[in-house]
């Protein structure tokens, strides 16, 4: 069964792209290009699910992003 995960992408200070998967604790990676980042994100998601059996069954559902001006 295929599952979908959200990857939040931001640019780090050094120019690398950083991908974070909010549904999985500690699941993040970095790369120079979006294509490379998404491939690495796929790999790290599989590793996170394999490494943490508890997390594999209890992955939360990403709700959304909100911006707040202060």
N, C-alpha and C positions, 0 to 999 in steps of 0.2 A: 504494500500500500504506500502510495506517495503522499508526503506531507509537505506543506508549504511553510516557509519561515520568512520573516521580515528581516532585511539587512539595512541598517541605517548606515549611510556613507557620509563621512565628513573628511575634510582635508586637514592633515596635521601641520604643525609648524614647519616641518622639514619638506613639505610638498607631497609626502606619501598620502595615499587614501587609506582611511581606516574604516573597516566594516565591523559593525557590532550587531549581534543577533539578540535582541532584547528578551526573547522567549527562553533563551538558554543561558544560565548563569556562567559567566566567564568565557563566553563564546565570542571571540573577536579575532581579526587578522588585519594585515595591511599589504598594500601593493602599490605599484606605480600607475597602473591603468585600471579602468573600471572592469574590463574583461578579465584581467588577471585577478582582481579583487574578488569578483563573483565566483571564479573557479576556486580560489582559496577558501572563500566563505563556504562553499559547498563541501569542501574537504573537512574544514574545521567543524561544521555542523555534524557531519557523520562521526567525527572523532568524539565530539562532546556527547552525542547520543550513545555511542559505544562505550565511552568511559564511565558514564554515570547512568546506570540502569534506572535509578529513581527518577532522574530528570527526563528520561526517554518517555515515560508514561505520564508525566505531569507537566509537560511544557505548557506554559501559559499562552493565552491568545493575545497578540498585539492589538491594542485598541486604537492608538493614534498618537500623533504629535501635536503639541499645542505651543504657541508662542505667546508670551506675556510681556507687555511693555511695562517697565517700572521707572 
